[in-house]
Amino acid sequence: MDDIKNKFDAIVVGAGHAGCEAALACARLKLKTLLLTINIDKIALMPCNPSIGGIGKSQLVAELDALGGQMARTAEQTLIQLKILNKSKGPAVQSLRAQIDKKAYEIEMKKILENTPNLIVRQGTASGILTENKKVIGVEIEGRQVFYGNAVIITTGTFLRGRIIIGDKEYKAGRMGEYPCMNLTKSLNNLGIKTDRYQTATPPRIDKRTIDFSKTIEQPGEFEPMSFSFWNDKFIHTNISSFLTYTNKKTHEVISKNIDKSPIRSGIINTHGPRHCPSIDRKVINFPEKPRHPIFIEPEGKNTNEIYLQGLTTSMPVEFQQLIINSVVGLEDARIIRPGYAVEYDYIYPSQLNLTLESKIIDNLFFAGQINGTSGYEEAAVQGFVAGVNASLKILGKSPLILTREESYIGVLIDDLITKEMNEPYRMYTSRAEYRLLLRSDNADLRLSKYGYDIGLLSKKQYAKVLNKEKEMKLLNKFLKQKTIFPTRQNNDILKTMNSSILEVPSTLYQILKRPEISISKLLNNFGGGSTIRDNDAYNQTEINIKYEGYILKQLEEIKKYSNLEKILIPQDFDYFKIKGLTFEATEKLNNIRPNTLGQASRIAGVSPADISIIIINIKSKAGKI
């Protein structure tokens, strides 16, 4: 083959959720892009839960959507249920969750990739990374064919030296029935990149026709107009129900009696897995006092009888998986279609990366997704987007996209990965974001769409929609502050019908809306004559901002207080061992992680405020070099 045909601006290795976003970002920024995948028929596969979003995760998807990513739009086209989680709680922790038709999602994403200009999809297994003078120049695949690129993005998921475990049986595979990538880890190690092993697992799938749904609790989605993407109109979605049941004493007896067959007890699995998603056998071992655990019965698509059993993850032998399932109410006659299994795989220590997700060791080599020690489709997708955008911007000679933790969940995710020690696969929670009241799913477009527009991944029409919302919010805010209600009998009678206290003195609508029992819709229906605002999202945003104004101002003050630390860059050749006064632990941690900013350094476990003060003094003394 002509070498010219094998030369690309960017090469993406792996076509999971990280790889898809990385490749699309590069190609949409007009770079000639190659997407390599072991199996071209498994692009964007959901090997575990067939859902997108959820607590902490929907915030990531919303931010990705606001920046110009693809996941939310494809999810909107292929979902079979949309639900609001934490509906009774505050806006900071409310989350959308879409149950997905997994096969339809794969087909749709593959279609988008294959029809994107500048993007070539190619089947092949990467075996080596090619470099010159500590800079990446290409990728070799099995069969020794070489593809050259100015940047390479590694998004290999669970495929690096993947090992499947079911009971006492094990075999090499990246996912059930798929070849692993056996040689790439050695190539990375030879470049000086350190790796380790993690494991994750998935539950068995069962035949829908063998479930007695009359014994379970129906879990429908929402029946109101909604949108999973900022750029789509709201409508009432398809609503295929999930169902809820529970394990019981019999289930736990079956597991306890046969616990020696569990790979986590026998020692076949000795690597760390996700603590947030333990197997059912681990739950029984760790929580013997709990009489039951919830099992969500979730469809995998419109045109399949496969059912996913969320909460029943296990890699025990298949015959015991069947016993466990049949002990659960409603599943007495359930038949396994695919057994559950565990998979072990290699990942890199993410502290070896910059905030752009570029390697600190090899120039123009980027990493995204589970190879960075994360779990979850959403966590992978946002990393893929960030890596793809930054690889493109570097090739184009432009400034990188670095999202900070005070402006995005994506910033929290990347900062945590690079800064904090990890003992298990990383999963995003709302509790990880200290400014979560500001970083809600509903305002991600207001926070981040300017980045997407400036980079070139959002159209003028899309950005104009956001600007119009901002304009409407300002007008509505002004109207509420100017419109005064007087304590007349008529007005107080109206307030009583709204279950609110009467007025003693004249008050603006802005002041009245601060009352928790008053909604903006009811307030304007009764007192809003003269308002010309038509954007429903502007109403929702304005109401949240007014009701939570005190908390929001407090968080903004905290951000202002700490923001200076984020602006102070630390040279990558900074020699911490030459700084007098640092504790030994701080010196080792700082030298290993090599933080990009002083703010990042301050969040490293073992680095004290006194250590930060010493670093500041040394940075100031070397200010001419920064």
N, C-alpha and C positions, 0 to 999 in steps of 0.2 A: 504494500500500500504506500502511496506517496506520503512522505513525511509531512507535507503541508496539511494534508487532511487530518493528521494526528496532532495538530497544534491548536491549542485552545487558550482563551484568556483565563478561564476558571474550570477546574475539574472537581466535581462533587462525588465522593465515594459513599454510596448507600442511598437508597430511595425510600426510606421510612419518612416519618413526619418532619424530621429535621432536614433530611436531604431534599425533600420536595420544596420546602420553603427556601432553602439555600439556593437551589438551582433556579427557581422562579425569580428570586431577587436578582441574581446575577444576570439572567437572560433579559429580564425586563429593564435592566439598566444598560442594555445593548451590548453586553459582553458575550462573545462566543463561548458557550458553556456546554460541557459534557457531563452527563449524569450517568454514573456507572452503578449497576445493581446486579446482584447475584442471580435474581430471578425477576425478569421483566413482568411476569404475571402477578407479582406480589407487591407492587408499588402501593405505598400508603396503607398497608395492611394494619388492621387492629388486632393483634394477636391476643390481647387480653380483653378488658371491658369494652364493649361496643358503644362507647359514649364519649362526648367531648364536653368539657366544662366541669362545673362542680365547685366546691368551696376552695377558694384560692386559685383554682385553675381557670375559671371563667374570666377572672381579671386578666390573666395572661392572654387568653384568646381575644378578649376585647382590645387589649393594647396592640396585639399583633394585627388585628383588623384595622385599628386606627392608623397604624403605620403603613398599611398597604399590603399586608400578608394575605394568604389565601385560605387558611383553615376555616375561619368562620363562614366564609361564603360557600365553601364546599359543604360544610356541615348543614347550612341552611337548606341547601338543595337536596340533601339526602337524609335528613332527620325523620324519625318516626314518632318522636315525642319531645316536647320542650317543657321544662319544669323550672319553677323558681324555688330554690332551696333557701332555707332560713327566712321564709316569707314574713314570719312574725317578729323577726329581729330587725336591727337597725340596718341602714343602707350600706354600711362598711363591710358587712359580712353576708349580704344577700348575693346569691350567685345563680346564674342560669346553667342548666345542665341539659344537654341534648342527647337523647338516645338515638343512635345512628344505625341506619341500614348499612352494615359494614361493607358488603359487597358493592352496593351502589356507590359508596364513598370511594372505594378503590377505583372503580370504573371511571367515575367522574374526574378524580385527580389525575389518573393516567391520561385521560382525554385532554385535560388542560395542559399537561406537560408536553404531550406529543404535538399539540397545536400552538405552542408558544414559540414565536420567532427567536432565533439565536440559540435554541436549546436542542441538543441531540441526546436521546436516551439510548444507552448501549448496555447490553448484558455482558457481564464479565466480573471476575473475582479479583480484587486487588491483592497483589502479593508483595509489593514493595513501593516505598516512597523514594523518588530520585532527587538528589540535592547536589548543589555545587556551592562551595564556599558558604555553607550554613544557610543556603537559600533553596527553597523547593523549586524543582524544574519539571516535575512530572510524576506519573504513576505507571508502574508495571503491573500487568494482570497475568494470571496464570495462562501459560502458553507463551509467555515472554514478549507479548506485544506491549509496546510502550506508547503512552499518550503524554504529550508535553503540555504544560500549562504554566501560566504566570502565578497562579495561586491554586492551592489544593485544599479542599474542605473535607474532613473525615467525619462521617456520620454513620458509623457502622452498627449502632444499636447493640444487640446481644450476640453479634456474629463472630467477634474476635475469639477464636479458640472455644467456640460455644460447645457446651456439654449438657445434654438433656438427661434428666434423672426421673425415673418412675420406679418407686420401690427400691429394689436392689439392682435394677437394670439401668445401664447408662450407655449413651452413644453420642458421637460427635454430631452436633447440629446447631444451627443458629436459632432456629425455631422448629417446632414440630414439623418434620417432613422437609426441611430445607437445609441445604449444604452450609457448613460453617465457613468462616474465613480463617484459615489456619496459619498463614505465613506473615500476615501484616504486622502482628505484634512484635515479632522478632525484628522486623525492619525498623519499627518505631524505637524499640529498645536500643538498637544499634546507633540510632541518631541521638541517644541520650535521654529519651523520653521515658519516664518511669511509669510502670503500669502495676495494677493489682487486680484482684478478682472480686466480683459481686455475684449475687444470685437473685433471681426473682422467680415467681411461680404464677400459675394460672389455674382456675378451677375446671372441672369437667364440664362438658356441654351435654345436654340431655334432649330427648325427643319431646317436643311440645305435646304430642298426641298421647303421651303416657303420664301426663300431669293431671291431678284432680284439682282444678282451680277453685272448686266450690269450698275447699278447705283453707283457701288462702285469702289474703286481704288485697283487694285491688288498689293499685297505685297509678291513677290516671295523671296525664299532664295537664297543662293549662288550657282553658277554653276561652281565651281572650286574644285579641290581636297582639302579636309580638314579633320581634325580629332578633335573630342571633347575630346579625351583622348590621353595623351602622349604615351601610350603603344600600340596604334593601328596605322596601316598604313593609310596614307591619301588616300581618294577616294571621288568621287562625290556622294553625298548623295541623298536619296529620297527628292523630292522638291515639297511638296504640299503647294500651296499658301495660305496665309491669305489675308484679304481684309480690306480696310479702308473706314469708313464713318464718319459722324459727327452728333451730335445733332443739333437742330436748334431752332428758336423762338417758334415754335409750341411745341416742346419737353419741353422747359422751362416753357411755359404757363401751360401745363398739370401738371407739378411738382409744380409750384407756386400755382396753383388753389387748389391743393389737399395736400399741404405741411403739413396741420394739421394731415394727415393720416400717416405721416412719424414717425416711432418710435423715431427718434432722436429729433423730435420737440414735440411729445406728452409726452415725458419723460419716456416711457417704457424702452428706452436705455439711461442710464446716465453714463456709463463707457467709458473710453477712448479707441478709436480705432486707427488704423494706419493712421497718418496724410498724409503719402505718397500715400495712396490708398483710398481717400475719396469716399463715395457713391455719386451717381449722384445727389441725393437730397441735400446732403451737399454742393456739388459744386455749385448748383444753389443758395443756401442760401448764401454761402461765396463769390461767384464771380458773382454778378448780372450784372456786366459790360461786361462779356464775352459772345459773341453771339453764340458760339458753343464750343463743347468739342469733341475730337476724340474718336471714337469707333472702336476697332479692332475686326474683325470677324475672329475667330480662330478655326480651326477644332480640335476636341478632339481625333481623331484617323482615321486610314485608313478604318475601317469597321463599322463606326457609322455615323449617320446623326446629332449627337449632335454638336452644335456650341457654343463656349464660347464667350461672349461679353465683352471683356476687356474694361474697362472704364465705364461700365453701372451697376456697383454694386449698389444694393438697397435692402432694406428689407421692402419696402412699401407693402400694400396689393396686392395680386396677380392680381386683376382686374385692378389696377392702373399700375402695372408693364407692363401689356399687352398694355395699352394705351401709356405708355412711349415708349415702343419698336416700336409700329406701327406708331409713329410720326417721326421716323428716316428714312431718305432717304435710300431706298433699303430694308427696313424692314417693309414696309406698310402692308404686308400680313403675316409677320412672326408669327409663332405659338410657344408658350412656351412649352418646354418639362419638364423642372424643374424650379421652381421659385427661385429667389434669396432669401437669408435670412441672418440674422445676428446671431452670436453665441457668448455668454458670457461664460467665463471660469475663473478658478483660475490659478494664477501663483505665484511663490515665488519671493521674493526680491532677485535678483542675488548677491547683496552685501554680502549675507550670504555664498557665495562660495569662495573657493580658486581658484587660476589660473588653477588648475588641474580640476576644476569643481566638486571637492569634497566639501561636506558640512563642514563648520567650526564648526558645532555643533555636528554632528554624524559622527564618523569615518567610512570610507568605503561606505558612502552613497553619490552617485553622481547624478547630475541633468543635463539634456540636452534638448534643443529644446524650444518649445513655453512655457513650464513651467518656463523657465528662462526669459520670457518676450520678446522673439523675434518673428518675423514673417518671413515666407519664408521657402521653402524646403531646400534651400542651407545653410542658417544660422543654421537650425536644424541639417542637416547632418554633418557639420563640428564639431558642439558641441558633437554630438553623438560619432563621431570618437575619439575626444579628451578625452571624458569621458570614453569610452571603453578602449582606450589604457592606460590611467592612472590608471583605476581600475585594469587592468591586470598587469601593471608594479608594482603596489603596492603589489599585491598578490604574484608576483614573486620575490619581494624584490629588485627591480631595481629602478634606478633614474627616476623621472617623466618626461613626455614630457611637457615642458612649452615653447610655442612659443611667442616671443616678438613682439611688434607692429612695430619694425623697420625691422623685417624679414618676416612678413606675415600679410595678411588681417585677418587670423584666430586670430592672436595675438591682432590685433586692436579690433576685435569683442569681445573677451573675456575680454580684459582690459576695454573696454567701459562699458560692462555689469556690471562688478564688481565695477568699479570706479565711473561712472557717474550716476546722478539721471535721472530716466526715467519717462516721463509722458505719454508715448505711446509705443506700441510694436516697438521694435528695428528692423531697416532694414539697411543693409549694403549699403553704397554709396562709390564711389571712393573718394569723398571729405572728408570722415572720416579718410582716411589714409594719414598722413602728408608726408610719403615717397613713394607715389604711383608711382612715376616714376621708382623706384627700384622694386616695388612689382607688376609687370605686370603678366597677365595670361600666356604670352608666355615664361616667364623664371621661372615659379614656380618649374619646375623639377630641374633646376640648383640650386635653393635656398633651396629646402626642401627634395629632394629625399634621401639624406644621412641619414636623420632622419628615413625615412621609411625603408631604408635598414638596418640600425643599430638596429631598433626595431624588425625587422623580418617580415615586411609586404610587402617588395619588394624583388623580386628574384635577383640573381646575374646577370642574363641576362638583366633585366630591369635597374639595376644600371649601368651595363657596357655600356648600350646605352647612358646614361647621361654622363658618363666619356668620352666616345668617342666624344660626342658633345663638351665637354669642351676642349678636345685635339684639335679638328678641329678648334675651335674658336681661340685658341692660335696660331696655325699655320697660320691661315688666317690673324690674326692681325699682325703677324710678316712679312708675305708676303707683306701686304699693306704698312707697314712702310719701308720696304726695297726697294720696286719697285718704281723707280723714273722716272717721265715723263719729258722730256725736251721740251722747247717752240719752237718746229719745226713747220713749216707750216702745215705739215700733221696732227700733234697732235692737233693743234689749230683748224683746219678744223673739226676734229672729235668732239671736244668740242662744236663748234658752232652748229653741228647737234644735240647735246644734250641740246641745249638752255642754254649753260653755257658760261661764259666769258673765253677769251683766257689766256694762261699762259704768264707771263712776265719773270719768273724765274723758274728754275727746281723745281718740286713739287712731293712729294710722293703721291701714290694712297690714302694713309690714309688722307692726307691733302685735296685732291680733294673731297673725299667722304663727308667731312664736309659740302660741298655746298648743300643747301636744294634741289636743282633741280636734283642732281645726285643720281641715285639709284645704289646700289652695283652690281646688275645684268648687267646693261648697262655699268658700269665702267669696269667690268671684261670681258665683251664680247668684248670691244674695246681695253683694255689695259692689260688684265689679263693673257697673255701668261705665262705659268710656274706654275699657281696655280693648285694644285692637290686636293683641297677640294671638297668633294662630298655631304656633309650633308647640305641640303637646310636650315634647321633650324639654322645651324651654321652661314650661310650667313645673315639670318634675325637678329639674335641676335647681330652679329658683327656690322651690319649697325646701329642698334638702339644705341648700346653702343658708337659708334664713333660720330654719329650725335648729341647725347644728352650728350656728355662727360662732358661738363661744368656744366650742371645741375646735373648730376649724382655725380660728385665730390663734388659739394656743399652739396647735401643731405648726402653723406657719411661723410662729415665734421660735419654736424649737429648731425648725429648719434654718432660719436665719442665723441662729446662734451657732450651729455646727457647720454651716455651708462654707465658711472660710477654710476649714480643714480640707474639704473636698477640692478646693482650688489649688492647694499647694502640691505640686508634683514632686515626686522623689525620683532622682536619676536612677536608671536601672543598674548602673555600675557603682551605686552607693555602697561603700564598704562598712557594714555594721560592726565588724570585728575591730575596727580602728576607733570606734566611738567609745570614749571612756564614760562609765557611769551606767550603761545599760545592763540590765540583769542578764545572766547567762541564757535564761529561757527566752527572753525577748530577742536577744541577739540571734539565737538559733532559728526562732520562728520567722523573724524578719528576713533573715538570709535565705531561708527556704522558700518563703512565699513571695518575697520581693514585691511588696505592694506598689501600685502605681501612684497613689496619693496618700497624703497624711491621714485623711479621713479613713481610708481603707486600712491603714496601719493601726489606727486606734481601735478597730473592731476585731483585731486578731487576739484570740484567747492567749493570755499570758503577757500581753503588752499593756503596761499600766500607764495612767496619765503622766507619771513622772518620766517614763521612757519617752513618751511623745514630746514632752518639754525638752528633753535632751536632744532629740532628733531635730526639733525646730531650731535650737541654737546652732547645731551643726549645719543645717541647711542654710541658715542665714549667713554663716561664715563662708559658705561656698556659693553664695547667691550668684556670683558672676559666672559660674559654670552651668547654671540651670537655664 
